[in-house]
Amino acid sequence: MTVTVANLDGSPEPLPDAAVDGLRTQLRGQLVVSVASDEAPTHPRPAWNPMHADHPAITVRCAGTADVVDAVNFARDHGLLVAVRGGGHSVAGLSTVHDGMLIDLSAMRGVQVDPQRRLARVQGGAVLGDVDRETQVFGLATPLGRVSDTGVAGLTLGGGYGHLGGKYGLSCDNVVEAEVVCADGQVRTASADSHPDLYWAIRGGGGNFGVVTSFTFRLHPVGPIVGFAGVFYPLEDIAEVIRGWRNYVVTAPDEVTAFVVSLTFPAVPDMPEVIHDRQVAIVVAVHCGEPDAGMQVLQPLRELGTPLFDMSQPMPYTVLQSSFDPFFPRQALRAYWKSTYLDALTDDAVDTISRKALDRPAPLTVVGTFHLGGAVHAVGAEDTAFSERSAPFMVSVDTNWTDPAQDAAAVAWGRAAWEEISKYGNGNVFLNFTGLADESLLSHVDKAFGRNLRRLGQIKAAYDPGNLFRINNNIIPAP
């Protein structure tokens, strides 16, 4: 039966059986075809956000770089609408496609560590937990995110905040080189010495320039135990807590990376009943140096008010990296997020953040306030594609809910909360924390990249002039 796939403008494109069979024969991985809207394939790693339809007409489950090359060549030659899935953790649904072609790297999750050179080569389908498991064998780590199920590729290509940011910067700051399959099907090594323009662009410019099949990361001595502060305060005290936290973080050493989040804590059996189904403000901080000394440095965060529960302690780094996993389960939460950077966390801004935290529409909706600085700010705004290198704070409104009937109301609440908080922002946004409902793929791209956008458009024109890789926070090829 002839397979029909969406082409680049979204219209249906019948593919000859011989072409599909030819691709299947070439692959070492698997080609999965869905020929009807009710026959969506079951993916080994489904897209994280069920709010976005996950129904590709063709899926190439790649076993290696050669499969990615064949898939890219096939998509380009037939003019197909194509999406790329690494970890599949895109809040905006950018790791899936409806009726198009999906290039799925989820089987490519190998991690090779060179402890002498302090480098790790990580395949494009790996998740954070894969990397942490291998690197911590040697007491090493690279800055990644805060949920172990998050894909390394999407996180890194979009910048990549995590628990080590103050000391070691963003994920993209620690990329030494990357192997990239570009739109012409050529495999390029992007590094300071090889295709430096591509190397510059992939460090924060998203998936616009090709499929990254592997990253080589710089590693740092971290763990196996780190200092950890995890303090649960009553949500009604959040304004006081954020003010005290703000005053602490602006003078904290770079070894400390800290944030405050609000949510309704679920009734987890292993946690004390006093926080079961309780609205809380959780102060979280990590000190990545010597654990005992780190706990002393973190002590003031345990004294911002009267805690309901304090689980602060020296903690294995791998445990820390998965501690937020229960709040972000795959295919369970519908999600619409927005973020804004703040040049100053004024008392008025704190009051607005606190008011929205007390007015969340669902238990696992999170309003988070993050401190940024140290190594993140040590990189120039034009040294990588990721341009926001000066704001000391970011606020993320993570609207998460479970009932599809609440979609319209939840999205409306998220937008309204973000607009209120953004009055205190500098106009810039973090694209990895930017959900999409009915917005364009170009939404907020100019605000995220600022004066780097022109150069990114020129590099896009050089490596993907036809905009094959368009299901992303899209950068239009410059004329």
C-alpha positions in Angstrom: 0.0 0.0 0.0 1.3 3.4 -0.9 2.5 5.5 2.0 1.4 9.2 2.2 3.7 11.5 4.1 3.3 15.3 4.7 5.8 17.3 2.7 7.5 20.5 3.7 4.4 22.7 3.3 2.2 20.1 5.1 0.4 18.8 2.1 0.2 15.0 1.6 2.9 13.4 -0.5 2.4 9.8 -1.8 5.6 7.8 -1.7 6.3 5.0 -4.2 6.5 1.6 -2.6 9.9 1.0 -4.2 11.3 4.1 -2.5 10.1 3.1 1.0 11.3 -0.5 0.5 14.7 0.9 -0.7 15.1 2.9 2.5 14.1 0.0 4.6 16.8 -2.2 2.9 19.5 0.4 3.5 18.9 0.8 7.2 20.5 -1.2 10.0 17.8 0.2 12.3 14.1 -0.2 11.8 11.6 1.6 9.5 8.1 1.9 10.9 5.3 2.9 8.7 1.9 4.0 9.8 -0.7 4.1 7.0 -3.8 5.3 8.9 -4.4 7.9 11.5 -5.4 5.3 14.1 -2.2 3.3 13.5 0.4 5.5 15.2 3.5 3.4 16.0 4.4 2.7 19.6 7.7 4.4 20.2 10.4 3.1 22.6 10.7 6.7 23.8 7.4 8.5 23.3 7.3 12.3 23.2 7.2 13.8 26.7 4.2 16.1 26.3 1.0 14.3 25.4 -0.5 17.7 24.4 1.1 17.4 21.0 0.1 14.7 18.5 2.7 12.0 18.2 1.8 10.4 14.9 4.5 10.3 12.2 3.7 8.6 9.0 7.2 7.1 8.8 9.7 6.6 11.6 13.3 5.8 11.1 14.6 4.2 14.3 18.3 4.9 13.8 21.0 2.4 14.9 23.9 4.7 14.0 25.1 7.7 12.1 24.8 5.9 8.7 21.0 5.4 9.3 20.7 9.1 10.1 22.5 10.0 6.8 20.1 7.7 4.9 17.1 9.2 6.6 18.1 12.8 6.0 18.9 12.1 2.3 15.5 10.4 1.9 13.6 13.2 3.6 15.4 15.9 1.5 15.1 14.1 -1.8 11.3 13.6 -1.3 10.7 17.0 0.3 9.2 15.5 3.5 8.3 17.3 6.7 10.8 15.9 9.2 11.3 16.0 12.9 14.2 14.7 15.0 13.8 12.9 18.3 16.7 12.5 20.7 15.3 12.4 24.3 11.9 13.5 23.1 11.6 15.8 26.1 10.5 19.0 24.2 7.8 20.8 26.1 6.8 22.5 22.9 6.3 19.1 21.1 9.3 19.8 18.7 10.5 16.2 18.9 7.5 14.8 17.0 5.6 15.4 13.8 2.1 14.7 12.6 2.0 12.7 9.4 5.6 13.6 8.5 8.8 11.7 8.9 10.4 11.2 12.3 14.2 10.5 12.7 14.4 8.7 16.0 17.7 8.5 17.8 16.4 7.0 21.0 18.4 3.7 20.4 21.6 5.7 20.1 22.4 6.3 23.7 26.0 5.2 24.2 28.4 7.1 26.4 32.2 6.7 26.3 34.3 8.3 29.0 38.0 9.2 28.7 38.8 9.9 32.4 42.4 10.9 31.6 41.4 13.6 29.2 38.2 14.3 31.1 36.0 13.9 28.0 32.8 12.0 27.3 31.5 11.2 23.9 27.7 11.0 24.1 25.4 9.8 21.3 22.5 11.9 20.3 19.8 9.7 21.8 21.2 9.6 25.3 19.4 11.0 28.3 21.0 12.7 31.3 20.9 9.6 33.4 22.9 7.7 30.8 25.7 10.3 31.0 25.7 10.7 34.8 25.9 6.9 35.3 29.0 6.5 33.2 30.8 9.7 34.2 30.3 9.3 38.0 32.2 6.0 37.9 35.2 8.3 37.6 34.0 11.1 39.9 33.4 13.3 36.9 30.3 15.2 35.5 29.4 17.8 32.9 26.6 20.4 33.4 23.3 18.9 32.3 19.7 19.4 33.4 17.7 18.5 36.5 15.6 15.5 35.3 17.4 12.3 34.4 14.9 11.5 31.6 15.7 14.6 29.7 17.4 14.2 26.3 21.0 15.4 26.2 20.7 16.7 22.6 17.7 19.0 22.9 18.9 20.3 26.3 22.4 21.1 25.0 21.4 22.5 21.6 19.1 24.9 23.4 21.7 26.0 26.0 21.3 23.7 29.0 20.9 24.8 32.6 21.5 22.5 35.5 22.8 22.0 39.0 26.4 22.8 38.1 25.8 26.1 36.2 27.4 28.5 38.7 30.8 26.7 38.6 30.9 25.1 35.1 28.4 26.9 32.9 25.8 25.7 30.5 25.7 22.3 28.8 26.5 24.0 25.5 29.6 25.7 27.0 31.1 22.3 27.7 30.7 20.9 24.1 34.2 20.3 22.7 33.0 19.0 19.4 29.9 17.4 17.8 29.2 15.1 14.9 26.5 16.6 12.8 24.6 15.2 9.8 23.6 18.3 7.8 20.8 18.7 5.3 23.0 17.7 2.4 23.6 14.3 4.0 27.2 15.1 4.8 28.7 14.3 8.2 30.6 17.2 9.7 32.7 17.5 12.8 31.9 20.9 14.5 34.6 22.2 16.7 36.8 25.2 17.3 39.1 23.9 14.5 36.6 22.3 12.1 33.6 24.2 10.8 33.8 26.7 13.6 30.7 28.6 12.3 28.6 25.4 12.8 30.3 24.8 16.2 29.3 28.3 17.2 25.7 27.9 16.0 24.9 24.5 17.6 25.9 25.9 21.0 22.5 27.4 21.8 21.0 27.6 18.3 18.8 24.5 18.6 18.3 21.8 16.0 18.3 24.2 13.0 21.6 23.1 11.5 21.4 19.3 11.3 21.1 16.1 13.4 23.7 15.9 16.1 24.6 12.2 16.3 27.2 12.7 19.1 28.6 15.3 21.4 32.0 15.4 23.1 31.7 17.1 26.5 34.3 18.4 28.8 34.1 16.8 32.2 34.8 18.2 35.7 35.6 16.7 39.1 32.1 16.4 40.8 30.9 14.0 43.4 30.2 11.2 44.0 28.8 13.2 47.0 27.8 16.8 46.8 26.3 19.3 49.3 22.5 19.5 48.9 19.9 21.8 50.4 16.3 20.8 50.0 14.0 22.8 52.3 10.2 22.8 52.2 8.6 26.0 53.4 4.8 26.7 53.6 3.8 28.3 50.3 2.1 31.1 52.2 5.6 32.2 53.2 7.0 32.3 49.7 7.5 36.0 49.4 9.7 36.1 52.5 11.5 32.9 51.4 12.3 34.3 47.9 13.6 37.6 49.4 15.9 35.7 51.8 17.0 33.4 49.0 17.7 36.4 46.7 19.8 38.1 49.3 21.8 34.8 49.7 22.5 33.9 46.1 23.8 37.2 45.0 26.9 36.8 47.2 27.1 32.9 47.1 30.3 31.3 45.7 30.2 29.9 42.2 30.1 26.4 43.6 26.4 27.1 44.6 23.6 26.8 42.0 20.2 27.5 43.5 16.5 28.0 42.8 13.0 28.2 44.4 10.0 26.3 43.1 6.4 26.2 44.1 4.1 23.2 43.7 1.6 21.0 45.6 3.7 18.2 46.9 2.1 14.7 46.2 1.5 12.2 48.9 4.8 10.3 48.4 5.0 7.3 50.9 8.6 7.8 51.7 8.2 11.5 52.5 6.7 12.9 55.8 3.0 13.4 55.9 3.4 17.1 56.8 4.1 17.8 53.2 1.6 15.4 51.6 -0.7 17.2 49.3 0.6 20.5 50.7 1.4 23.6 48.8 5.0 24.3 49.4 7.9 26.5 48.3 11.0 24.4 47.9 14.4 25.9 48.1 16.9 23.8 46.3 20.7 24.4 46.1 23.7 22.3 45.2 27.3 23.0 46.3 29.6 21.0 43.9 32.7 21.2 46.0 33.7 19.4 49.2 30.4 18.1 50.7 30.9 19.0 54.4 32.2 22.5 53.6 29.4 22.8 51.1 26.7 22.1 53.7 28.1 24.9 55.9 27.9 27.3 52.9 24.3 26.2 52.2 23.2 26.5 55.9 21.5 30.0 55.5 19.1 28.6 53.0 17.8 26.3 55.8 17.0 29.3 57.9 14.8 31.5 55.6 11.7 30.8 57.8 10.2 27.9 59.6 10.5 24.8 57.4 7.8 22.1 57.2 10.6 19.6 56.3 14.3 19.9 55.6 15.9 17.1 53.7 19.3 18.9 53.3 22.2 16.5 53.4 25.3 15.4 51.6 23.9 13.5 48.6 25.1 11.3 45.8 25.2 13.3 42.6 23.3 10.7 40.7 20.5 10.7 43.3 20.3 14.5 43.1 20.1 14.4 39.3 17.0 12.1 39.4 15.3 13.7 42.5 12.9 15.8 40.4 11.9 12.9 38.0 8.6 12.2 39.8 7.4 15.7 39.1 7.9 15.5 35.3 6.7 12.0 34.2 6.7 11.2 30.5 3.3 11.2 28.7 1.5 12.0 32.0 1.4 15.8 32.2 0.1 18.2 29.6 2.4 21.2 29.6 2.7 24.8 28.5 5.7 26.7 29.8 6.9 30.3 29.5 10.1 31.9 30.8 11.5 35.4 31.3 14.9 36.8 32.4 15.1 39.5 35.0 18.0 41.9 35.4 16.9 42.5 39.0 14.6 40.6 41.3 12.9 43.6 42.9 10.4 43.4 45.8 7.6 44.1 43.4 8.7 41.2 41.1 8.9 38.9 44.2 5.3 39.9 45.1 4.0 39.1 41.6 5.9 35.8 41.5 4.5 34.9 44.9 0.9 35.8 44.0 1.0 33.6 40.9 2.6 30.8 42.8 -0.4 30.9 45.2 -2.8 30.9 42.3 -1.7 27.9 40.3 -4.4 26.0 38.3 -3.1 22.5 39.0 -1.1 20.7 41.7 2.0 20.1 39.5 2.0 23.5 37.9 5.4 25.0 39.0 6.5 28.6 39.3 10.3 28.6 39.5 12.8 31.3 40.2 16.4 30.5 39.2 19.7 32.3 40.0 22.2 32.6 37.1 25.7 33.8 37.2 29.3 32.6 37.7 30.5 30.5 34.7 27.3 31.2 32.8 28.1 35.0 32.8 31.8 34.4 32.1 31.0 33.6 28.5 30.4 36.6 26.1 27.0 37.2 24.6 28.4 36.6 21.1 30.9 33.8 21.9 28.2 31.2 21.4 24.7 31.3 19.8 23.2 31.3 23.3 23.2 35.1 24.0 21.7 35.7 27.4 24.8 36.0 29.5 24.1 38.8 32.0 20.7 38.4 33.6 21.1 37.1 37.2 17.6 35.6 37.4 15.1 33.7 35.3 11.5 32.9 36.2 9.8 29.9 34.5 6.0 29.4 34.6 5.6 25.7 34.1 1.9 25.1 33.6 1.4 21.4 34.0 -2.0 19.6 34.2 -3.6 16.2 33.4 -7.1 16.7 32.1 -7.4 17.6 28.3 -10.6 19.4 29.1 -8.5 22.0 31.0 -6.3 22.7 28.0 -7.7 26.1 27.1 -8.0 27.3 30.7 -4.5 26.1 31.6 -2.8 27.7 28.6 -4.7 31.0 29.3 -3.5 30.9 32.9 0.1 30.3 31.9 0.1 33.1 29.3 -1.4 35.5 31.8 1.0 34.6 34.6 3.9 35.0 32.3 2.7 38.3 31.0 2.4 39.6 34.5 5.9 38.4 35.6 7.4 39.6 32.3 6.7 43.2 33.2 9.7 42.9 35.4 11.8 41.1 32.8 14.4 42.3 30.3 12.4 41.0 27.3 14.5 37.9 26.7 13.3 34.3 27.0 14.7 30.8 27.3 13.5 28.7 24.4 13.8 25.3 26.1 11.3 26.6 28.6 8.9 27.9 26.0 5.8 25.9 25.2 3.7 26.2 22.1 -0.1 25.9 21.7 -1.2 27.9 18.7 2.0 30.0 18.3 4.3 30.0 15.3 7.6 28.1 15.4 9.2 31.5 15.1 7.6 32.7 18.3 10.1 34.4 20.6 13.1 33.4 18.4 14.1 37.0 18.0 13.9 37.6 21.8 16.0 34.6 22.5 18.8 35.2 20.1 18.9 39.0 19.9 21.8 40.3 17.8 23.0 36.8 17.2 20.0 36.0 15.1 21.4 37.6 11.9 24.6 35.5 12.1 22.5 32.4 12.8 20.4 33.0 9.7 23.5 33.2 7.6 24.8 29.9 9.0 21.4 28.4 8.5 21.6 29.4 4.9 25.0 27.8 4.5 24.0 24.4 6.0 20.3 24.2 5.5 19.2 26.6 2.8 16.0 24.8 2.2 15.0 24.8 5.9 14.6 21.0 6.0 15.1 21.2 9.7 12.2 23.5 10.5 10.4 21.7 13.4 12.2 23.6 16.1 12.4 27.1 17.3 13.0 27.9 13.8 15.7 30.2 12.3 14.9 31.3 8.8 17.8 31.0 6.3 19.1 34.6 5.7 18.8 35.8 2.1 
